[in-house]
Amino acid sequence: MSYASRVKAGAEFLDSMEPGWHNRIDVDSFSIVSTTRCILGQLFMSFMDAEAVLVEYGEGVDIHEDFSDTPSREWLDGHGFDLTVEEYTYGASHKHIKWIELRWTQEINKRKNV
């Protein structure tokens, strides 16, 4: 799954859950690897605090579980909210971080008409 399709899925999910979410994201401080500056962190105080909201919306995401290979991990990755295990594992995480952050920034700026 491409970065663009993952981010699109995440943005569409946020559109249905939290209309106008993009106006609350500071793209200058955005960091996919920060629990407070990632997309979910900026919207819900922290990545971990987002769990209650995601469960409420029926996604059943358990952020506190072991992420090695779980449905929660797949859901978060598939919606562009985190890197995949492989992207973290194989030493090229810096490249993957830059690409997914670029896609989120483009998606947010498009929505803000920047």
KATA-V52635 format. One record per backbone hydrogen bond with DSSP energy under -0.5 kcal/mol. NH is the residue of the N-H (numbers start at 1). CO is the residue of the C=O. E is the energy in kcal/mol with one decimal. If there is no record, write none. Layout:
NH_CO_E ; NH_CO_E
This chain:
6_2_-2.1 ; 7_3_-2.8 ; 8_4_-2.4 ; 9_5_-2.0 ; 10_6_-2.1 ; 11_7_-3.0 ; 12_8_-2.6 ; 13_9_-2.1 ; 14_10_-2.5 ; 15_11_-2.4 ; 16_12_-1.7 ; 17_13_-1.7 ; 18_14_-3.7 ; 21_18_-1.7 ; 23_20_-1.9 ; 24_21_-2.0 ; 25_22_-1.0 ; 26_24_-0.5 ; 27_25_-1.0 ; 29_26_-0.9 ; 30_26_-1.0 ; 31_37_-1.4 ; 34_31_-1.6 ; 38_34_-1.1 ; 42_38_-2.6 ; 43_39_-1.7 ; 44_40_-2.4 ; 45_41_-0.7 ; 46_44_-1.1 ; 47_35_-2.6 ; 50_46_-1.2 ; 51_48_-1.2 ; 52_49_-0.7 ; 53_49_-0.7 ; 54_50_-2.6 ; 55_51_-2.6 ; 56_52_-2.1 ; 57_53_-1.7 ; 58_55_-1.8 ; 59_54_-2.4 ; 60_54_-0.5 ; 63_61_-0.7 ; 65_62_-1.2 ; 74_70_-2.3 ; 75_71_-2.4 ; 76_72_-2.7 ; 77_73_-2.7 ; 78_74_-2.8 ; 79_75_-1.0 ; 80_77_-1.9 ; 81_76_-2.3 ; 82_76_-0.7 ; 88_84_-1.8 ; 89_85_-2.4 ; 90_86_-2.0 ; 91_88_-0.6 ; 95_92_-0.6 ; 96_92_-1.8 ; 97_93_-3.1 ; 98_94_-2.2 ; 99_95_-2.1 ; 100_96_-2.5 ; 101_97_-2.4 ; 102_98_-2.2 ; 103_99_-2.2 ; 104_100_-2.3 ; 105_101_-2.6 ; 106_102_-2.5 ; 107_103_-2.4 ; 108_104_-2.8 ; 109_105_-2.7 ; 110_106_-2.4 ; 111_107_-1.9 ; 112_108_-2.0 ; 113_110_-0.9 ; 114_109_-3.0
